Amino acid sequence: MDALNTVDFRFQISDWTLLTVRRRMLVRNFGIGDTTSDRSVMQIPLDCVGVMLRSVQSDASKTSVERQIIEGQPVLRYVMQCFPRYYIDMSQSFDSYKKKFSSKTLSTIRRKVKKFAEHCGGEIRWESFSRPDELERFWRLARELSSKTYQERLLDSGLPSSSSFIERAKRLAEQDDVRGYLLFDGQKPVSYLYCPVENGLVQYAYLGYDPSYLRFSVGTILQWLALESLFEEGRFQYFDFTEGESEHKRLFSTGYLNCANIALLRSSLRNNALALAHLWFGRMIASLGGWLDRHDLRARVRRWIRFRPSDLLIRR
């Protein structure tokens, strides 16, 4: 579905955003299996700077900037990000899905569930939300939790706080096209998962957890419980982890597609400067990441950025 929207060009070091440049663009989001050509989308409205192809299948293996002429227009084709798009095939049973895991991994997940259950007094409490009258409560509790997460603190990508978001969620709920999940420690919410549904695809939109519960892997536990519930419903084709790569997505997925975010920008001095600056900054950070990998430091640095001790103390 196409929509005029603000696109963020983030200059980031891991999860730490140094600068964000925003541009108004026509955004086209692609589902699993959707394909297109650049020419089929080059109807750029006059009040925006270009078209953003988000999560489109692509053979590109690295970021690049290329000048092209498309439909008579000079265009800057900027491959902003290349990534595997992970998904879960939900055409099977949950028991069949569990067979993808090694016995060691499955044992680890069960051990985490058991450990948290013991912490909670012997039983895990969690809730599922799908009806319009339930979402106000979900949103209130999840928003309280989201304010503590690194996604909101560092990436400005926590659960949205606008009234328009909850109203849209309610409209989706009226069509049975949204799922929300909360995991509790007693009466205290410790992790949330929000998933809109589109054309049989359950979308991994927002997951967050209280950083003081990091040792319990509450995000992993809630994902596991939510997946079991979704499989039991038996009405969905895929669980779509959308763009981006992480250990969490690799762990739970059954496959992936090679995808990219591609910006087709009107050729101008301003747009050219932005694309080139963003490209070369990203390559510089990638080189730094390679150095950290060679010295086994990447995970340690990311953990420090996300969960600095001062933040944990403030939010306990």
C-alpha positions as CSV (number, residue, x, y, z in Angstrom):
1,M,0.0,0.0,0.0
2,D,1.4,3.4,-1.0
3,A,1.3,6.4,1.3
4,L,3.0,9.8,1.5
5,N,5.1,9.8,4.6
6,T,8.2,11.1,6.3
7,V,11.3,8.9,5.8
8,D,14.1,9.1,8.3
9,F,17.7,9.0,7.0
10,R,19.5,8.1,10.3
11,F,23.2,8.6,10.9
12,Q,23.7,5.9,13.5
13,I,26.5,4.1,15.4
14,S,24.8,0.8,16.4
15,D,21.6,1.9,18.2
16,W,22.9,5.4,18.9
17,T,21.4,8.0,16.5
18,L,23.7,11.0,15.9
19,L,21.6,12.8,13.4
20,T,18.3,12.2,11.6
21,V,17.4,13.9,8.3
22,R,13.7,13.7,7.3
23,R,12.3,13.8,3.8
24,R,8.7,13.5,2.6
25,M,8.4,10.5,0.2
26,L,5.9,8.2,-1.4
27,V,6.4,5.0,0.6
28,R,5.6,1.6,-0.9
29,N,5.8,-1.4,1.5
30,F,6.2,-4.8,0.1
31,G,4.8,-8.1,1.4
32,I,6.5,-11.4,1.3
33,G,6.8,-12.5,-2.3
34,D,5.9,-9.1,-3.8
35,T,8.2,-7.9,-6.6
36,T,8.4,-4.7,-8.7
37,S,10.6,-2.8,-11.1
38,D,11.8,0.8,-10.5
39,R,9.9,1.9,-13.6
40,S,6.5,0.7,-12.2
41,V,6.7,3.2,-9.3
42,M,8.1,6.3,-10.9
43,Q,5.0,8.4,-10.5
44,I,6.5,10.9,-7.9
45,P,3.9,13.3,-6.5
46,L,5.0,17.0,-6.8
47,D,5.0,17.5,-3.1
48,C,7.6,14.9,-2.2
49,V,11.2,14.2,-3.1
50,G,10.9,10.6,-4.3
51,V,9.7,7.0,-3.8
52,M,10.9,4.7,-1.0
53,L,10.7,1.0,-1.8
54,R,10.7,-0.7,1.6
55,S,11.5,-4.3,2.1
56,V,11.5,-5.1,-1.7
57,Q,13.1,-8.3,-2.9
58,S,16.5,-7.5,-4.3
59,D,19.7,-9.1,-5.5
60,A,21.7,-6.2,-4.2
61,S,24.4,-7.3,-1.7
62,K,25.7,-3.8,-0.6
63,T,24.6,-0.2,-0.4
64,S,25.2,1.9,-3.5
65,V,24.2,5.2,-5.2
66,E,23.6,5.2,-9.0
67,R,22.3,7.9,-11.3
68,Q,19.6,6.7,-13.7
69,I,17.1,8.0,-16.2
70,I,13.7,6.5,-15.4
71,E,10.6,7.5,-17.5
72,G,12.6,10.5,-18.7
73,Q,13.4,11.7,-15.2
74,P,16.9,12.0,-13.8
75,V,16.8,9.9,-10.7
76,L,19.2,8.9,-7.9
77,R,18.8,5.2,-7.0
78,Y,20.1,4.8,-3.5
79,V,20.2,1.3,-2.1
80,M,20.1,2.3,1.5
81,Q,20.1,-1.0,3.3
82,C,20.4,-4.7,2.3
83,F,19.1,-7.3,4.7
84,P,17.6,-10.8,5.1
85,R,13.8,-10.6,5.7
86,Y,13.1,-13.3,8.1
87,Y,9.7,-15.1,8.4
88,I,8.0,-18.1,9.9
89,D,5.9,-20.4,7.7
90,M,2.7,-20.8,9.7
91,S,1.1,-23.4,7.3
92,Q,2.2,-26.1,9.8
93,S,1.3,-27.0,13.3
94,F,3.2,-25.6,16.3
95,D,4.6,-29.1,17.0
96,S,6.0,-29.3,13.5
97,Y,7.4,-25.8,13.9
98,K,9.2,-26.8,17.1
99,K,11.1,-29.5,15.1
100,K,13.2,-26.8,13.4
101,F,15.0,-26.2,16.7
102,S,17.8,-28.4,17.9
103,S,17.2,-30.3,21.1
104,K,19.7,-28.0,22.8
105,T,17.9,-24.8,21.7
106,L,14.5,-26.1,22.6
107,S,15.8,-27.1,26.0
108,T,17.2,-23.6,26.5
109,I,13.9,-22.0,25.6
110,R,12.0,-24.3,28.0
111,R,14.5,-23.6,30.7
112,K,14.0,-19.8,30.3
113,V,10.3,-20.3,30.6
114,K,10.6,-22.4,33.7
115,K,13.1,-20.0,35.3
116,F,10.7,-17.1,34.9
117,A,7.7,-19.1,36.1
118,E,9.6,-19.9,39.3
119,H,10.5,-16.2,39.7
120,C,6.7,-15.4,39.3
121,G,5.7,-17.9,42.0
122,G,5.3,-21.0,39.8
123,E,3.0,-19.7,37.0
124,I,3.6,-17.3,34.1
125,R,0.9,-14.7,33.6
126,W,0.4,-13.2,30.1
127,E,-2.5,-11.8,28.1
128,S,-3.5,-11.6,24.5
129,F,-5.5,-8.6,23.1
130,S,-7.4,-8.5,19.8
131,R,-10.8,-6.8,20.4
132,P,-11.3,-3.0,20.1
133,D,-12.4,-2.7,23.7
134,E,-9.2,-4.4,24.9
135,L,-6.7,-2.3,23.1
136,E,-7.0,0.8,25.3
137,R,-5.7,-1.2,28.3
138,F,-3.0,-2.9,26.2
139,W,-1.8,0.5,24.9
140,R,-1.8,2.1,28.3
141,L,0.3,-0.7,29.9
142,A,2.6,-1.3,26.9
143,R,3.2,2.5,26.5
144,E,4.3,2.6,30.2
145,L,6.7,-0.2,29.4
146,S,7.9,1.2,26.1
147,S,9.1,4.4,27.8
148,K,11.8,2.2,29.5
149,T,13.1,0.5,26.4
150,Y,16.3,1.3,24.4
151,Q,14.1,1.3,21.2
152,E,12.4,4.4,22.5
153,R,15.4,6.0,24.3
154,L,17.9,5.5,21.4
155,L,15.9,4.9,18.2
156,D,12.7,6.8,18.7
157,S,11.0,3.6,17.7
158,G,9.1,2.5,20.8
159,L,5.3,1.9,20.7
160,P,3.7,5.1,19.3
161,S,2.1,7.4,21.8
162,S,-0.3,9.2,19.5
163,S,-4.1,8.9,19.7
164,S,-4.1,8.2,15.9
165,F,-2.1,5.0,16.5
166,I,-4.5,3.6,19.0
167,E,-7.5,4.6,16.8
168,R,-5.9,2.8,13.8
169,A,-5.3,-0.2,16.0
170,K,-9.0,-0.3,17.0
171,R,-10.0,-0.1,13.4
172,L,-7.8,-3.1,12.7
173,A,-9.3,-4.9,15.7
174,E,-12.8,-4.4,14.3
175,Q,-11.6,-6.6,11.4
176,D,-9.8,-9.0,13.7
177,D,-6.5,-7.8,12.1
178,V,-4.4,-7.0,15.2
179,R,-2.8,-9.0,18.0
180,G,-1.2,-7.5,21.2
181,Y,0.5,-9.5,23.9
182,L,1.7,-8.6,27.4
183,L,3.9,-10.6,29.8
184,F,3.6,-9.9,33.5
185,D,5.5,-10.3,36.7
186,G,2.6,-10.3,39.1
187,Q,0.7,-7.1,38.2
188,K,3.7,-5.5,36.5
189,P,4.0,-5.7,32.7
190,V,7.6,-6.6,31.7
191,S,7.4,-7.3,27.9
192,Y,5.0,-6.4,25.1
193,L,4.5,-7.5,21.5
194,Y,2.3,-5.7,19.0
195,C,1.4,-7.3,15.7
196,P,-0.9,-5.9,13.0
197,V,-2.2,-8.4,10.4
198,E,-2.3,-7.8,6.7
199,N,-3.3,-10.3,4.0
200,G,-2.6,-13.3,6.3
201,L,0.8,-11.9,7.3
202,V,1.3,-11.3,11.1
203,Q,3.8,-8.4,11.2
204,Y,6.4,-8.1,13.9
205,A,5.9,-4.4,14.5
206,Y,6.9,-3.6,18.1
207,L,8.6,-5.7,20.7
208,G,10.0,-4.3,24.0
209,Y,10.8,-5.2,27.5
210,D,11.8,-3.8,30.8
211,P,15.6,-3.7,30.8
212,S,15.8,-4.7,34.4
213,Y,14.4,-8.1,33.4
214,L,17.1,-8.7,30.8
215,R,18.4,-11.7,32.7
216,F,15.1,-13.5,32.3
217,S,14.9,-13.1,28.5
218,V,11.3,-11.9,28.8
219,G,11.2,-10.8,25.2
220,T,12.1,-14.3,24.0
221,I,9.5,-15.9,26.4
222,L,6.7,-13.6,25.2
223,Q,7.6,-14.3,21.6
224,W,7.4,-18.1,22.2
225,L,4.0,-17.9,24.0
226,A,2.6,-15.6,21.3
227,L,3.8,-17.9,18.5
228,E,2.1,-20.9,20.2
229,S,-1.1,-18.9,20.4
230,L,-0.9,-17.8,16.7
231,F,-0.2,-21.3,15.5
232,E,-3.3,-22.5,17.4
233,E,-5.5,-20.0,15.6
234,G,-4.6,-21.7,12.3
235,R,-5.5,-18.7,10.1
236,F,-2.2,-17.1,9.2
237,Q,0.2,-17.7,6.4
238,Y,3.4,-16.2,7.7
239,F,4.8,-14.4,10.7
240,D,6.8,-11.6,9.1
241,F,9.8,-10.2,11.0
242,T,10.0,-7.4,8.5
243,E,13.3,-5.6,7.8
244,G,16.5,-5.9,9.8
245,E,18.6,-8.6,11.2
246,S,19.0,-9.9,14.7
247,E,19.7,-13.0,16.7
248,H,16.1,-13.0,17.9
249,K,14.8,-13.2,14.3
250,R,17.3,-15.8,13.2
251,L,16.4,-18.0,16.2
252,F,12.6,-18.1,15.5
253,S,12.5,-17.9,11.7
254,T,12.0,-20.7,9.3
255,G,13.4,-18.9,6.2
256,Y,14.3,-15.5,4.8
257,L,14.3,-13.4,1.6
258,N,17.1,-11.1,0.4
259,C,15.5,-7.6,0.5
260,A,16.5,-4.0,0.4
261,N,15.2,-0.5,1.2
262,I,15.7,1.5,-2.0
263,A,15.2,5.3,-2.3
264,L,14.4,6.7,-5.8
265,L,15.2,10.4,-5.4
266,R,14.7,13.3,-7.7
267,S,18.2,14.3,-8.8
268,S,19.1,17.5,-7.1
269,L,22.1,18.9,-5.3
270,R,20.4,18.6,-1.9
271,N,19.2,15.0,-2.5
272,N,22.6,14.0,-4.0
273,A,24.5,15.4,-1.0
274,L,22.2,13.6,1.5
275,A,22.4,10.2,-0.3
276,L,26.2,10.3,-0.6
277,A,26.7,11.5,2.9
278,H,24.4,8.8,4.3
279,L,26.1,6.1,2.1
280,W,29.7,6.9,3.1
281,F,28.8,7.3,6.8
282,G,27.1,3.9,6.7
283,R,30.2,2.3,5.1
284,M,32.5,3.9,7.6
285,I,30.4,2.5,10.5
286,A,30.3,-0.9,8.8
287,S,34.1,-0.9,8.7
288,L,34.2,0.0,12.4
289,G,31.8,-2.9,13.0
290,G,34.1,-5.3,11.1
291,W,37.0,-4.2,13.4
292,L,34.9,-4.8,16.5
293,D,33.9,-8.3,15.2
294,R,37.5,-9.2,14.6
295,H,38.2,-8.3,18.3
296,D,35.0,-9.9,19.6
297,L,33.8,-6.5,20.9
298,R,30.6,-5.8,18.9
299,A,28.2,-7.5,21.3
300,R,29.8,-5.9,24.3
301,V,29.7,-2.4,22.8
302,R,26.0,-2.8,21.7
303,R,25.1,-4.0,25.2
304,W,26.8,-1.0,26.7
305,I,24.9,1.4,24.4
306,R,21.5,-0.2,25.0
307,F,21.8,-0.9,28.7
308,R,24.2,1.5,30.4
309,P,24.2,1.0,34.2
310,S,22.9,4.5,34.8
311,D,19.8,3.8,32.7
312,L,19.1,0.5,34.6
313,L,19.4,2.3,37.9
314,I,17.0,5.1,36.9
315,R,14.4,2.7,35.6
316,R,14.3,-0.1,38.2
